[in-house]
């Protein structure tokens, strides 16, 4: 009888320990997701700031080497083209808002609204509000943007 009671006690303590470990793991996963979300929001803000400062070099570590961007006019840009255009553009305003992060393991989709005012790399005036979606992937322990697409918002949206 003592053996059965001892075995039951060991099983009960093991189940409690595993339950606590499971709760800690879920808590750590939630904290990890929150950290990923904040980190990606920070990277998106760095991108907007780089645009306003005409600092194309700041995009180097943010964009994947195989990055592809689809601009609101439908044109496609590589990483080097995005860096060049950012260096040449002159923005008085480059702000993002309504940023939402949807993590999916080692990838995430980040959406938001960008408001920009200034001149493009081609010297054309621009005053726009666009909705964008960026796809981020964690490679070698570092988050990089692999794809970006934007579309102009209709006035009043």
DRENNUKOL-381338 format. One record per atom (N, C-alpha, C, O): y, x, z; residue in one letter; residue number from 1; atom name. Coordinates in steps of 0.001 Angstrom, whole numbers. Atoms other than C-alpha are relative to their C-alpha. Example, Ala and Ser with C-alpha at 12.3 -4.5 7.8 and 13.67 -1.06 7.14 Angstrom:
# DRENNUKOL-381338
> -1190;890;0;A;1;N
> -4500;12300;7800;A;1;CA
> 1200;900;0;A;1;C
> 1181;1936;665;A;1;O
> -1190;-820;-60;S;2;N
> -1060;13670;7140;S;2;CA
> 1090;-770;730;S;2;C
> 2198;-261;899;S;2;O
# end
This chain:
# DRENNUKOL-381338
> -1192;818;0;X;1;N
> 0;0;0;X;1;CA
> 1261;866;0;X;1;C
> 2226;561;-701;X;1;O
> -1154;-897;-47;X;2;N
> 2405;2842;834;X;2;CA
> 242;628;-1371;X;2;C
> 1390;838;-1764;X;2;O
> -114;-604;1322;X;3;N
> 1688;4375;-2585;X;3;CA
> 675;-963;-978;X;3;C
> 1513;-547;-1777;X;3;O
> -601;1005;884;X;4;N
> 2608;1142;-4388;X;4;CA
> 1475;-176;340;X;4;C
> 2307;-278;-561;X;4;O
> -1387;143;-425;X;5;N
> 5804;787;-2332;X;5;CA
> 822;1210;-437;X;5;C
> 1954;1065;-897;X;5;O
> -704;-1224;407;X;6;N
> 6759;4406;-3030;X;6;CA
> 206;16;-1509;X;6;C
> 1283;374;-1985;X;6;O
> -114;29;1459;X;7;N
> 6056;4008;-6751;X;7;CA
> 1053;-1012;-437;X;7;C
> 1832;-737;-1350;X;7;O
> -999;1019;331;X;8;N
> 8139;820;-6882;X;8;CA
> 1403;512;301;X;8;C
> 2331;276;-473;X;8;O
> -1311;-547;-367;X;9;N
> 11011;2576;-5097;X;9;CA
> 455;1038;-1019;X;9;C
> 1624;1055;-1406;X;9;O
> -336;-1022;1003;X;10;N
> 10889;5500;-7557;X;10;CA
> 402;-667;-1313;X;10;C
> 1387;-272;-1935;X;10;O
> -329;714;1235;X;11;N
> 10858;3108;-10527;X;11;CA
> 1362;-678;95;X;11;C
> 2142;-648;-858;X;11;O
> -1279;686;-188;X;12;N
> 13785;1137;-9103;X;12;CA
> 1164;995;-17;X;12;C
> 2198;728;-629;X;12;O
> -1069;-1015;-6;X;13;N
> 15854;4289;-8446;X;13;CA
> 203;586;-1394;X;13;C
> 1336;848;-1797;X;13;O
> -102;-520;1370;X;14;N
> 15065;5602;-11950;X;14;CA
> 745;-1000;-881;X;14;C
> 1616;-611;-1659;X;14;O
> -687;1030;790;X;15;N
> 16166;2296;-13505;X;15;CA
> 1480;-49;337;X;15;C
> 2311;-198;-558;X;15;O
> -1409;13;-405;X;16;N
> 19399;2357;-11486;X;16;CA
> 732;1219;-557;X;16;C
> 1866;1110;-1026;X;16;O
> -617;-1224;509;X;17;N
> 20097;5954;-12499;X;17;CA
> 227;-104;-1503;X;17;C
> 1288;268;-2005;X;17;O
> -154;165;1446;X;18;N
> 19473;5176;-16163;X;18;CA
> 1092;-1010;-325;X;18;C
> 1851;-824;-1277;X;18;O
> -1053;994;206;X;19;N
> 21699;2112;-15911;X;19;CA
> 1374;594;199;X;19;C
> 2291;304;-570;X;19;O
> -1290;-656;-239;X;20;N
> 24525;4195;-14448;X;20;CA
> 319;967;-1114;X;20;C
> 1464;1058;-1558;X;20;O
> -220;-936;1102;X;21;N
> 24039;6834;-17127;X;21;CA
> 411;-756;-1256;X;21;C
> 1306;-317;-1978;X;21;O
> -336;809;1164;X;22;N
> 24139;4133;-19814;X;22;CA
> 1431;-501;88;X;22;C
> 2154;-490;-908;X;22;O
> -1375;464;-178;X;23;N
> 27365;2724;-18355;X;23;CA
> 973;1142;-216;X;23;C
> 2018;948;-837;X;23;O
> -884;-1154;189;X;24;N
> 28901;6212;-18260;X;24;CA
> 91;345;-1475;X;24;C
> 1172;658;-1972;X;24;O
> 4;-312;1420;X;25;N
> 27865;6816;-21860;X;25;CA
> 864;-997;-769;X;25;C
> 1624;-595;-1650;X;25;O
> -825;1005;665;X;26;N
> 29450;3522;-22977;X;26;CA
> 1469;241;297;X;26;C
> 2313;110;-590;X;26;O
> -1382;-285;-380;X;27;N
> 32611;4399;-21063;X;27;CA
> 521;1220;-746;X;27;C
> 1653;1223;-1229;X;27;O
> -395;-1209;731;X;28;N
> 32691;7872;-22633;X;28;CA
> 200;-309;-1478;X;28;C
> 1121;213;-2106;X;28;O
> -140;365;1410;X;29;N
> 32158;6340;-26084;X;29;CA
> 1312;-737;-224;X;29;C
> 2000;-497;-1216;X;29;O
> -1260;731;129;X;30;N
> 35082;3969;-25511;X;30;CA
> 1184;962;87;X;30;C
> 2134;868;-691;X;30;O
> -1077;-989;-143;X;31;N
> 37273;6844;-24325;X;31;CA
> 74;874;-1247;X;31;C
> 1163;1209;-1713;X;31;O
> 24;-809;1219;X;32;N
> 36153;8898;-27334;X;32;CA
> 626;-737;-1168;X;32;C
> 1371;-143;-1948;X;32;O
> -576;807;1077;X;33;N
> 37062;6056;-29712;X;33;CA
> 1515;-96;154;X;33;C
> 2250;-40;-832;X;33;O
> -1444;69;-247;X;34;N
> 40485;5745;-28062;X;34;CA
> 659;1326;-360;X;34;C
> 1763;1342;-903;X;34;O
> -535;-1318;349;X;35;N
> 41008;9502;-28473;X;35;CA
> 66;177;-1513;X;35;C
> 1044;711;-2035;X;35;O
> 15;-83;1462;X;36;N
> 40021;9315;-32153;X;36;CA
> 1141;-824;-566;X;36;C
> 1861;-376;-1459;X;36;O
> -1067;878;475;X;37;N
> 42389;6408;-32671;X;37;CA
> 1361;657;173;X;37;C
> 2161;672;-762;X;37;O
> -1302;-632;-249;X;38;N
> 45325;8235;-31078;X;38;CA
> 176;1242;-860;X;38;C
> 1263;1488;-1383;X;38;O
> -81;-1222;806;X;39;N
> 44518;11485;-32892;X;39;CA
> 347;-331;-1453;X;39;C
> 1191;327;-2062;X;39;O
> -276;367;1392;X;40;N
> 44487;9766;-36286;X;40;CA
> 1400;-591;-149;X;40;C
> 2058;-359;-1163;X;40;O
> -1381;500;42;X;41;N
> 47727;7924;-35493;X;41;CA
> 976;1169;24;X;41;C
> 1983;1151;-683;X;41;O
> -856;-1192;-56;X;42;N
> 49267;11302;-34604;X;42;CA
> 34;708;-1353;X;42;C
> 1097;1139;-1800;X;42;O
> 46;-637;1317;X;43;N
> 48095;12768;-37928;X;43;CA
> 793;-800;-1024;X;43;C
> 1484;-219;-1861;X;43;O
> -774;838;925;X;44;N
> 49571;9811;-39822;X;44;CA
> 1503;186;243;X;44;C
> 2284;236;-708;X;44;O
> -1420;-232;-313;X;45;N
> 52895;10332;-38003;X;45;CA
> 453;1378;-476;X;45;C
> 1587;1536;-930;X;45;O
> -327;-1332;526;X;46;N
> 52792;14045;-38904;X;46;CA
> 230;-66;-1503;X;46;C
> 1124;594;-2032;X;46;O
> -116;162;1452;X;47;N
> 52334;13025;-42537;X;47;CA
> 1357;-629;-341;X;47;C
> 2060;-150;-1232;X;47;O
> -1293;659;248;X;48;N
> 55347;10668;-42418;X;48;CA
> 1159;961;276;X;48;C
> 2134;996;-474;X;48;O
> -1048;-963;-346;X;49;N
> 57442;13361;-40727;X;49;CA
> 93;1095;-1071;X;49;C
> 1191;1499;-1456;X;49;O
> 13;-1020;1056;X;50;N
> 56370;15949;-43329;X;50;CA
> 702;-520;-1248;X;50;C
> 1415;225;-1920;X;50;O
> -667;600;1164;X;51;N
> 57538;13547;-46051;X;51;CA
> 1509;3;193;X;51;C
> 2255;341;-725;X;51;O
> -1439;49;-253;X;52;N
> 60934;13125;-44416;X;52;CA
> 626;1405;-11;X;52;C
> 1785;1572;-390;X;52;O
> -515;-1369;-62;X;53;N
> 61301;16897;-43950;X;53;CA
> -245;775;-1302;X;53;C
> 95;1955;-1384;X;53;O
> 372;-655;1258;X;54;N
> 60104;17686;-47517;X;54;CA
> -897;1215;257;X;54;C
> -790;2240;-416;X;54;O
> 869;-1095;-434;X;55;N
> 57456;19855;-45840;X;55;CA
> -1413;-195;-540;X;55;C
> -2319;-608;183;X;55;O
> 1302;152;633;X;56;N
> 54574;19811;-48292;X;56;CA
> -1068;859;644;X;56;C
> -2232;463;707;X;56;O
> 983;-897;-627;X;57;N
> 52909;22751;-46539;X;57;CA
> -651;-634;1227;X;57;C
> -1795;-315;1552;X;57;O
> 562;664;-1188;X;58;N
> 52408;20563;-43442;X;58;CA
> -1173;-903;-369;X;58;C
> -1988;-1239;490;X;58;O
> 1106;849;432;X;59;N
> 50036;18413;-45515;X;59;CA
> -1288;792;-229;X;59;C
> -2377;220;-227;X;59;O
> 1166;-845;278;X;60;N
> 47703;21357;-46219;X;60;CA
> -1160;-229;943;X;60;C
> -2271;-496;484;X;60;O
> 1119;187;-927;X;61;N
> 45643;21037;-43031;X;61;CA
> -417;-1459;189;X;61;C
> -1501;-1726;708;X;61;O
> 279;1423;-205;X;62;N
> 45787;17216;-43049;X;62;CA
> -857;-567;-1132;X;62;C
> -1710;-1424;-898;X;62;O
> 707;534;1168;X;63;N
> 44448;16589;-46567;X;63;CA
> -1240;836;-308;X;63;C
> -1205;2065;-241;X;63;O
> 1231;-680;417;X;64;N
> 40884;17425;-47631;X;64;CA
> 238;678;-1345;X;64;C
> 1084;245;-2127;X;64;O
> -144;-686;1284;X;65;N
> 40518;19848;-50521;X;65;CA
> -311;-927;-1172;X;65;C
> 248;-767;-2257;X;65;O
> 361;947;1061;X;66;N
> 38954;17005;-52538;X;66;CA
> 764;-1326;132;X;66;C
> 319;-2359;-368;X;66;O
> -845;1184;-197;X;67;N
> 41703;14538;-51541;X;67;CA
> 374;-632;-1332;X;67;C
> 630;54;-2322;X;67;O
> -515;739;1151;X;68;N
> 42618;11831;-54016;X;68;CA
> 926;-1088;521;X;68;C
> 559;-1864;1403;X;68;O
> -983;1000;-392;X;69;N
> 45721;9699;-53655;X;69;CA
> 297;-921;-1167;X;69;C
> 437;-478;-2307;X;69;O
> -402;983;1016;X;70;N
> 46514;6520;-55541;X;70;CA
> 1349;-547;441;X;70;C
> 1458;-1213;1470;X;70;O
> -1350;440;-327;X;71;N
> 50240;5824;-55568;X;71;CA
> 195;-1467;-340;X;71;C
> -626;-2078;-1025;X;71;O
> -266;1429;201;X;72;N
> 51793;2377;-55621;X;72;CA
> 171;-366;-1473;X;72;C
> 67;-1541;-1827;X;72;O
> -109;280;1432;X;73;N
> 52334;2710;-59388;X;73;CA
> -1343;148;-721;X;73;C
> -1420;-23;-1938;X;73;O
> 1328;-136;583;X;74;N
> 48605;3312;-59934;X;74;CA
> -360;1413;-411;X;74;C
> -1506;1669;-780;X;74;O
> 309;-1378;376;X;75;N
> 48889;7032;-60667;X;75;CA
> -841;672;1088;X;75;C
> -786;300;2260;X;75;O
> 871;-718;-931;X;76;N
> 46399;9421;-59068;X;76;CA
> 530;1402;239;X;76;C
> 1090;2032;-658;X;76;O
> -495;-1317;-385;X;77;N
> 47237;12626;-57204;X;77;CA
> -1095;783;725;X;77;C
> -1855;226;1518;X;77;O
> 896;-898;-725;X;78;N
> 45180;15598;-56038;X;78;CA
> 747;537;1229;X;78;C
> 1926;242;1424;X;78;O
> -627;-605;-1171;X;79;N
> 45875;17507;-52838;X;79;CA
> 1199;852;-411;X;79;C
> 2283;711;154;X;79;O
> -1098;-894;399;X;80;N
> 47982;20126;-54619;X;80;CA
> 1177;-795;-568;X;80;C
> 2331;-433;-342;X;80;O
> -1083;832;539;X;81;N
> 49964;17427;-56453;X;81;CA
> 727;-733;1124;X;81;C
> 1950;-869;1082;X;81;O
> -629;685;-1136;X;82;N
> 50586;15538;-53195;X;82;CA
> 904;967;768;X;82;C
> 2005;599;1178;X;82;O
> -794;-1011;-701;X;83;N
> 51822;18736;-51535;X;83;CA
> 1262;324;-793;X;83;C
> 2353;403;-227;X;83;O
> -1146;-316;862;X;84;N
> 54084;19562;-54485;X;84;CA
> 1028;-1129;8;X;84;C
> 2228;-884;134;X;84;O
> -914;1151;16;X;85;N
> 55549;16049;-54628;X;85;CA
> 724;-148;1331;X;85;C
> 1913;-463;1362;X;85;O
> -628;98;-1323;X;86;N
> 56186;16031;-50875;X;86;CA
> 1079;1057;149;X;86;C
> 2133;787;725;X;86;O
> -981;-1094;-95;X;87;N
> 57999;19377;-51137;X;87;CA
> 1266;-297;-796;X;87;C
> 2356;119;-404;X;87;O
> -1144;268;877;X;88;N
> 60274;18096;-53922;X;88;CA
> 767;-1266;345;X;88;C
> 1955;-1372;43;X;88;O
> -664;1268;-335;X;89;N
> 61034;14596;-52608;X;89;CA
> 1009;213;1123;X;89;C
> 862;1127;1935;X;89;O
> -1037;-70;-1038;X;90;N
> 64099;14036;-50406;X;90;CA
> 153;-1392;605;X;90;C
> 758;-2280;4;X;90;O
> -58;1298;-673;X;91;N
> 63757;11169;-47938;X;91;CA
> 953;26;1185;X;91;C
> 919;939;2010;X;91;O
> -814;199;-1189;X;92;N
> 66381;9970;-45497;X;92;CA
> -807;-789;1033;X;92;C
> -564;-697;2237;X;92;O
> 859;789;-881;X;93;N
> 63742;7609;-44088;X;93;CA
> -1433;101;-492;X;93;C
> -1713;-48;-1682;X;93;O
> 1439;6;259;X;94;N
> 59969;7960;-43900;X;94;CA
> -660;-397;1315;X;94;C
> -902;440;2185;X;94;O
> 517;524;-1265;X;95;N
> 58507;5747;-41193;X;95;CA
> -1243;-839;-247;X;95;C
> -1363;-1523;-1263;X;95;O
> 1180;848;84;X;96;N
> 55159;4130;-40565;X;96;CA
> -6;-984;1170;X;96;C
> 541;-716;2239;X;96;O
> 101;1031;-1028;X;97;N
> 54420;976;-38606;X;97;CA
> -1303;-763;-201;X;97;C
> -2005;-574;-1195;X;97;O
> 1200;847;47;X;98;N
> 51612;-1496;-37892;X;98;CA
> -1266;808;-290;X;98;C
> -2138;362;-1036;X;98;O
> 1138;-885;239;X;99;N
> 49116;1388;-37824;X;99;CA
> -1225;-517;758;X;99;C
> -1175;-777;1961;X;99;O
> 1268;443;-583;X;100;N
> 45528;288;-37225;X;100;CA
> -1090;980;-417;X;100;C
> -1166;1380;-1579;X;100;O
> 1084;-944;248;X;101;N
> 42515;2592;-36936;X;101;CA
> -1333;-718;170;X;101;C
> -1567;-1382;1181;X;101;O
> 1358;562;-59;X;102;N
> 38958;1449;-37699;X;102;CA
> -995;1146;-125;X;102;C
> -1353;1535;-1237;X;102;O
> 953;-1115;59;X;103;N
> 36552;4264;-36735;X;103;CA
> -1392;-464;-406;X;103;C
> -1815;-1572;-74;X;103;O
> 1372;259;448;X;104;N
> 33094;4398;-38304;X;104;CA
> -786;1303;134;X;104;C
> -1115;1933;-871;X;104;O
> 703;-1270;-229;X;105;N
> 31302;7379;-36710;X;105;CA
> 911;1167;-333;X;105;C
> 1979;1321;260;X;105;O
> -786;-1163;406;X;106;N
> 32570;10536;-38409;X;106;CA
> 964;-311;-1141;X;106;C
> 1389;588;-1866;X;106;O
> -1011;395;982;X;107;N
> 34885;8553;-40687;X;107;CA
> 822;-1131;600;X;107;C
> 424;-1752;1585;X;107;O
> -867;1073;-483;X;108;N
> 37717;6093;-40210;X;108;CA
> 914;-442;-1131;X;108;C
> 1265;335;-2019;X;108;O
> -991;543;924;X;109;N
> 39994;3843;-42207;X;109;CA
> 1232;-313;836;X;109;C
> 1153;-996;1857;X;109;O
> -1259;233;-699;X;110;N
> 43622;3811;-41124;X;110;CA
> 925;-729;-957;X;110;C
> 1117;-303;-2096;X;110;O
> -904;794;825;X;111;N
> 46027;1179;-42436;X;111;CA
> 1348;-119;689;X;111;C
> 1459;54;1903;X;111;O
> -1323;193;-568;X;112;N
> 49716;572;-41967;X;112;CA
> 1016;-321;-1075;X;112;C
> 676;-583;-2229;X;112;O
> -1123;235;915;X;113;N
> 53100;43;-43548;X;113;CA
> 901;1221;40;X;113;C
> 1226;1733;1111;X;113;O
> -921;-1127;115;X;114;N
> 55321;2853;-44799;X;114;CA
> 1313;-513;-562;X;114;C
> 1329;-1267;-1535;X;114;O
> -1339;312;496;X;115;N
> 59070;2437;-45244;X;115;CA
> 653;1311;-380;X;115;C
> 762;2222;440;X;115;O
> -600;-1232;483;X;116;N
> 60755;5073;-47349;X;116;CA
> 1274;-256;-773;X;116;C
> 1391;-1232;-1514;X;116;O
> -1270;73;725;X;117;N
> 64267;5656;-48656;X;117;CA
> 456;1416;-288;X;117;C
> 500;2263;603;X;117;O
> -455;-1327;399;X;118;N
> 65519;8646;-50608;X;118;CA
> -155;176;-1492;X;118;C
> 105;-741;-2270;X;118;O
> 263;-272;1415;X;119;N
> 64670;10295;-53910;X;119;CA
> -1407;581;-132;X;119;C
> -1856;1355;713;X;119;O
> 1358;-470;257;X;120;N
> 61223;10958;-55371;X;120;CA
> 33;1443;-482;X;120;C
> 1103;2017;-683;X;120;O
> 99;-1365;522;X;121;N
> 59982;14343;-56556;X;121;CA
> 621;101;-1392;X;121;C
> 1061;1176;-1801;X;121;O
> -596;43;1339;X;122;N
> 61236;13272;-60020;X;122;CA
> 1504;-233;43;X;122;C
> 2154;-312;-1000;X;122;O
> -1434;219;-148;X;123;N
> 64737;12709;-58608;X;123;CA
> 426;-1450;-116;X;123;C
> 1623;-1734;-163;X;123;O
> -337;1421;119;X;124;N
> 64548;8910;-58890;X;124;CA
> 227;-590;1393;X;124;C
> -503;-280;2335;X;124;O
> -232;634;-1300;X;125;N
> 66035;6826;-56077;X;125;CA
> -1149;-936;361;X;125;C
> -1742;-1586;-500;X;125;O
> 1077;863;-478;X;126;N
> 63512;4979;-53937;X;126;CA
> 422;-642;1316;X;126;C
> 965;16;2204;X;126;O
> -251;767;-1225;X;127;N
> 63928;2296;-51294;X;127;CA
> -1130;-1024;37;X;127;C
> -1046;-2069;-607;X;127;O
> 1220;791;114;X;128;N
> 60522;782;-50616;X;128;CA
> -680;-225;1336;X;128;C
> -431;462;2326;X;128;O
> 874;285;-1127;X;129;N
> 58103;-718;-48174;X;129;CA
> -1378;-220;-616;X;129;C
> -1551;-1076;-1484;X;129;O
> 1332;61;591;X;130;N
> 54414;-217;-48922;X;130;CA
> -1074;-128;1071;X;130;C
> -945;427;2162;X;130;O
> 1187;30;-850;X;131;N
> 51099;-1106;-47320;X;131;CA
> -927;1097;-511;X;131;C
> -1080;1270;-1720;X;131;O
> 867;-1097;394;X;132;N
> 48687;1830;-47307;X;132;CA
> -1311;-39;781;X;132;C
> -1413;-638;1852;X;132;O
> 1302;-181;-645;X;133;N
> 45080;2633;-46461;X;133;CA
> -442;1435;-255;X;133;C
> -493;1893;-1396;X;133;O
> 474;-1383;92;X;134;N
> 43846;6149;-45721;X;134;CA
> -1420;75;546;X;134;C
> -1750;-558;1549;X;134;O
> 1371;-224;-450;X;135;N
> 40228;7227;-45396;X;135;CA
> -90;1420;539;X;135;C
> 204;2389;-160;X;135;O
> 116;-1282;-699;X;136;N
> 39607;10029;-42893;X;136;CA
> -1465;310;256;X;136;C
> -2259;-594;514;X;136;O
> 1358;-458;-268;X;137;N
> 36426;12070;-42440;X;137;CA
> 93;1212;925;X;137;C
> 972;2062;779;X;137;O
> 57;-1154;-897;X;138;N
> 35537;14493;-39667;X;138;CA
> -927;1031;-623;X;138;C
> -2131;807;-752;X;138;O
> 752;-1080;627;X;139;N
> 34440;17746;-41305;X;139;CA
> 163;1254;842;X;139;C
> 1280;1648;1178;X;139;O
> -15;-1219;-813;X;140;N
> 33515;20831;-39318;X;140;CA
> 862;-164;1254;X;140;C
> 1590;747;1648;X;140;O
> -713;260;-1252;X;141;N
> 34993;19232;-36197;X;141;CA
> 1469;-340;-162;X;141;C
> 2191;-432;830;X;141;O
> -1426;245;255;X;142;N
> 38347;18456;-37853;X;142;CA
> 152;-1230;-894;X;142;C
> -589;-1397;-1862;X;142;O
> -267;1194;803;X;143;N
> 39735;15173;-39217;X;143;CA
> 883;353;-1188;X;143;C
> 1924;989;-1024;X;143;O
> -791;-196;1220;X;144;N
> 40993;15308;-42828;X;144;CA
> 3;-1302;-797;X;144;C
> -962;-2065;-774;X;144;O
> -105;1190;841;X;145;N
> 42197;12582;-45162;X;145;CA
> -612;312;-1359;X;145;C
> -232;1285;-2010;X;145;O
> 668;-211;1284;X;146;N
> 39961;12271;-48234;X;146;CA
> 542;-917;-1085;X;146;C
> 418;-622;-2273;X;146;O
> -511;950;988;X;147;N
> 41622;9276;-49892;X;147;CA
> 1138;-804;593;X;147;C
> 1146;-1124;1781;X;147;O
> -1149;805;-408;X;148;N
> 44871;7348;-49744;X;148;CA
> 397;-901;-1152;X;148;C
> 390;-481;-2309;X;148;O
> -473;935;1022;X;149;N
> 46085;4279;-51604;X;149;CA
> 1106;-845;595;X;149;C
> 1081;-1172;1782;X;149;O
> -1104;834;-488;X;150;N
> 49269;2246;-51354;X;150;CA
> 383;-1019;-1056;X;150;C
> 115;-860;-2247;X;150;O
> -476;1063;882;X;151;N
> 50772;-900;-52800;X;151;CA
> 1315;-517;556;X;151;C
> 1456;-654;1771;X;151;O
> -1280;486;-491;X;152;N
> 54349;-2196;-52629;X;152;CA
> -127;-1383;630;X;152;C
> -890;-2230;166;X;152;O
> -53;1321;-643;X;153;N
> 55034;-5105;-50301;X;153;CA
> 1074;-831;-681;X;153;C
> 2120;-315;-1075;X;153;O
> -1017;907;529;X;154;N
> 56861;-8107;-51641;X;154;CA
> 1094;-142;1026;X;154;C
> 817;-62;2223;X;154;O
> -1085;195;-968;X;155;N
> 60290;-8655;-50069;X;155;CA
> -329;-1116;978;X;155;C
> -868;-2154;595;X;155;O
> 241;997;-1037;X;156;N
> 60046;-10547;-46801;X;156;CA
> -1345;162;692;X;156;C
> -1626;-542;1662;X;156;O
> 1302;-194;-660;X;157;N
> 56576;-9291;-45922;X;157;CA
> 92;1081;1047;X;157;C
> -900;1386;1708;X;157;O
# end
